[in-house]
């Protein structure tokens, strides 16, 4: 039986109580654009499980998945992929060891001013237009 979610990248739109969103980039490299927390599914893993694993391993955060968006077909780095965005909240956190990513919380209007991964540009514009 084929793996339904093979070649799928999960992306977390992680929101805090004050409506700020979490963005991250590789630790120690200020030239890298900001992105939303992202990971890929492991063989046989559901997208929701991959998103939770990504939160734990990259950020040290236990995520609550509020809602997943429909799959989006894309070509990334020359290969076909499926993208799944998830709106998430944070249930708990601890510092990951060692820290692999730098992260910060930003308001929706701040998202428009950051150097971001072009992959997320349309999503950021859409988020900025949404009411609080």
GUKEBA-889427 format. One record per residue: residue in three letters; x, y, z of N, C-alpha, C in turn. Coordinates in steps of 0.2 Angstrom, whole numbers, padded with zeros to 4 digits, always signed. Atoms other than C-alpha are relative to their C-alpha. Layout:
N
ALAXYZXYZXYZ
...
This chain:
132
UNK+0004-0006+0000+0000+0000+0000+0004+0006+0000
UNK-0005-0006+0000+0008+0017-0005-0001+0004+0006
UNK+0000-0005-0006+0012+0030+0009-0004+0006-0003
UNK+0004-0006+0002-0002+0043+0007+0004+0007+0000
UNK-0003-0007-0001+0009+0057+0014+0007+0000-0001
UNK-0007-0001+0002+0026+0053+0007+0001+0006-0004
UNK-0002-0007+0003+0035+0069+0001-0005+0005+0002
UNK+0004-0006-0003+0024+0080+0012+0004+0004+0005
UNK-0003-0005-0005+0030+0095+0021-0005+0003+0004
UNK+0004-0003-0005+0021+0101+0036+0002+0007+0002
UNK-0002-0006-0002+0021+0119+0041-0005+0003+0005
UNK+0004-0002-0005+0015+0126+0057-0001+0008+0001
UNK+0001-0007-0001+0006+0143+0059-0002+0000+0007
UNK+0001+0001-0008+0008+0143+0078-0001+0007+0002
UNK+0002-0007-0002-0001+0157+0086-0001+0000+0008
UNK-0001-0001-0007+0001+0163+0104-0007+0004+0002
UNK+0006-0003-0002-0013+0170+0115-0001+0007-0002
UNK+0000-0007+0002-0009+0188+0110+0000+0001-0008
UNK+0000+0000+0008-0011+0184+0091+0006+0000-0003
UNK-0006+0000+0003+0007+0183+0088+0001-0007-0003
UNK-0002+0006+0003+0014+0170+0076+0007-0001+0001
UNK-0007+0002-0001+0030+0160+0078+0003-0001-0007
UNK-0004+0001+0006+0043+0162+0065+0007-0003+0002
UNK-0006+0003-0002+0060+0153+0065+0005+0000-0006
UNK-0005+0001+0005+0077+0151+0055+0006-0003+0003
UNK-0006+0004-0003+0093+0141+0057+0004+0005+0005
UNK-0004-0003-0006+0102+0146+0073+0007+0003-0002
UNK-0007-0003+0001+0117+0158+0071+0001+0002-0007
UNK-0001-0002+0007+0114+0163+0053-0005+0006-0002
UNK+0004-0005+0002+0106+0180+0051-0002+0002-0007
UNK+0002-0001+0007+0106+0180+0032-0005-0005-0002
UNK+0006+0005+0002+0093+0165+0032-0006+0004+0001
UNK+0007-0004-0001+0075+0172+0029-0004-0004+0005
UNK+0005+0003-0005+0062+0168+0042-0005-0004-0003
UNK+0005+0005+0003+0050+0154+0039-0004-0002+0006
UNK+0004+0004-0005+0036+0145+0048+0003-0006+0002
UNK-0003+0006-0002+0041+0130+0058-0002-0006-0005
UNK+0002+0005+0005+0042+0116+0045+0004-0006+0001
UNK-0003+0006+0000+0046+0098+0044-0003-0005-0005
UNK+0003+0005+0005+0043+0082+0033-0002-0006+0003
UNK+0003+0006-0003+0033+0067+0036+0005-0006+0000
UNK-0004+0006+0001+0042+0051+0040-0004-0005-0003
UNK+0004+0005+0003+0037+0035+0031-0005-0003+0005
UNK+0006+0002-0004+0020+0030+0037-0003+0004+0005
UNK+0002-0005-0005+0018+0045+0048-0006+0005-0003
UNK+0005-0005+0002+0002+0056+0047+0003+0007+0000
UNK-0003-0007+0000+0004+0074+0044-0001+0004+0007
UNK+0001-0003-0007-0003+0079+0061+0005-0003+0005
UNK-0006+0003-0005+0010+0067+0070+0006+0004-0002
UNK-0006-0003+0002+0023+0075+0059+0001+0007+0003
UNK+0000-0007-0002+0018+0093+0064+0002+0000+0008
UNK-0001+0000-0008+0018+0088+0083+0008-0002+0001
UNK-0007+0002-0001+0035+0079+0081+0005+0006-0002
UNK-0004-0006+0002+0042+0095+0072+0000+0005+0006
UNK+0000-0005-0005+0036+0106+0086+0005-0002+0006
UNK-0005+0002-0005+0045+0095+0099+0007+0000-0002
UNK-0007+0000+0002+0061+0092+0090+0003+0006-0002
UNK-0003-0006+0002+0064+0109+0082-0001+0005+0006
UNK+0002-0005-0004+0056+0120+0095+0000-0001+0008
UNK+0001+0002-0007+0054+0110+0111-0007+0002+0002
UNK+0007-0002-0001+0035+0114+0110-0005-0006-0001
UNK+0006+0005+0001+0020+0103+0113-0005+0004-0003
UNK+0005-0003+0003+0008+0108+0100-0007-0003+0000
UNK+0007+0002+0001-0011+0108+0099-0002+0002-0007
UNK+0002-0001+0007-0017+0106+0081-0007+0002+0000
UNK+0007-0002+0000-0032+0117+0079-0004-0002-0006
UNK+0003+0002+0006-0036+0114+0061+0006+0000-0006
UNK-0005+0001+0006-0026+0108+0045-0004+0003-0006
UNK+0002-0003+0007-0028+0116+0028+0001-0006-0005
UNK+0000+0005+0005-0031+0106+0013+0007-0001-0003
UNK-0007+0001+0003-0015+0099+0004+0000+0004-0006
UNK-0001-0004+0006-0007+0110-0009+0006-0004-0003
UNK-0006+0003+0004+0004+0103-0023+0005+0005-0001
UNK-0006-0005+0001+0021+0111-0025+0006-0004-0003
UNK-0007+0003+0002+0038+0108-0033+0005+0004+0004
UNK-0005-0003-0004+0052+0112-0020+0006-0003-0001
UNK-0007+0003+0001+0070+0110-0023+0000-0005-0006
UNK+0000+0004+0006+0066+0102-0040-0004-0007+0001
UNK+0003+0006+0000+0055+0088-0033-0008+0002+0002
UNK+0007-0002-0002+0036+0087-0031-0001-0002+0007
UNK+0002+0001-0007+0029+0089-0014-0007+0002+0001
UNK+0007-0002-0002+0013+0091-0005+0001+0004+0007
UNK-0001-0004-0006+0012+0105+0008-0007+0000+0004
UNK+0006+0000-0005+0000+0105+0023+0002+0005+0005
UNK+0000-0005-0006-0002+0120+0034-0005-0001+0005
UNK+0004+0002-0006-0008+0118+0051+0000+0006+0005
UNK+0001-0005-0005-0015+0132+0063+0001-0004+0007
UNK-0001+0003-0006-0008+0127+0080+0001+0005+0006
UNK-0001-0004-0006-0007+0133+0098+0005-0004+0004
UNK-0005+0003-0004+0006+0129+0111-0003-0002+0007
UNK+0002+0003-0006+0002+0117+0125+0005+0000+0006
UNK-0006-0001-0005+0019+0118+0134+0006+0000-0004
UNK-0006-0001+0003+0037+0121+0130+0006-0001+0005
UNK-0007+0001-0004+0055+0117+0136+0005+0002-0006
UNK-0005-0002+0004+0071+0123+0128+0003-0006-0004
UNK-0003+0005+0003+0077+0111+0114+0007-0001+0001
UNK-0007+0001-0001+0094+0103+0117+0003-0004-0006
UNK-0002-0007+0000+0104+0109+0108-0005+0004-0004
UNK+0005-0004+0005+0094+0124+0100+0003-0001-0007
UNK-0001+0001+0007+0093+0121+0082-0002+0006-0004
UNK+0003-0006+0003+0083+0136+0077-0001+0006+0004
UNK+0002-0006-0004+0081+0154+0082-0007+0001-0002
UNK+0007-0001+0001+0063+0158+0084-0002+0007+0004
UNK+0003-0006-0003+0053+0174+0088-0007+0000-0001
UNK+0007-0001+0001+0035+0179+0090-0001+0007-0003
UNK+0001-0006+0004+0029+0192+0078-0008+0001-0001
UNK+0007-0001+0001+0012+0201+0076-0001-0001-0008
UNK+0001+0001+0007+0004+0199+0059+0002+0005-0004
UNK-0002-0005+0004+0008+0216+0053+0008+0000-0001
UNK-0008+0000+0000+0027+0213+0057+0002-0006-0005
UNK-0001+0005+0005+0026+0197+0046+0002+0003-0007
UNK-0001-0003+0007+0025+0209+0031+0007+0003-0001
UNK-0006-0004+0000+0041+0218+0036+0006-0005+0000
UNK-0005+0005-0001+0052+0202+0039+0003-0002-0007
UNK-0003+0004+0005+0064+0194+0026-0003-0007+0001
UNK+0003+0007-0001+0054+0178+0024+0001-0004-0006
UNK+0000+0005+0005+0055+0162+0014-0006+0002-0005
UNK+0005-0002+0005+0046+0166-0003-0006-0005+0000
UNK+0006+0006+0000+0036+0149-0001-0006+0003+0004
UNK+0006-0002-0005+0026+0158+0013-0003+0007-0002
UNK+0002-0007+0001+0024+0175+0005-0008+0001-0001
UNK+0007-0001+0001+0006+0172-0001-0004-0001+0007
UNK+0003+0002-0006+0001+0164+0016+0001+0006+0005
UNK-0002-0006-0004+0009+0179+0025-0005+0006-0002
UNK+0004-0006+0002-0001+0192+0015-0007-0002+0002
UNK+0007+0002-0002-0017+0182+0018-0001+0000+0008
UNK+0001-0001-0007-0014+0181+0037-0001+0007+0002
UNK+0000-0007-0002-0011+0200+0038-0006+0003-0002
UNK+0007-0003+0002-0028+0203+0030-0005-0003+0005
UNK+0005+0003-0005-0037+0192+0043-0002+0004+0006
UNK+0001-0004-0006-0046+0201+0057+0003-0004+0006
UNK-0002+0004-0006-0040+0197+0075-0005-0004+0003
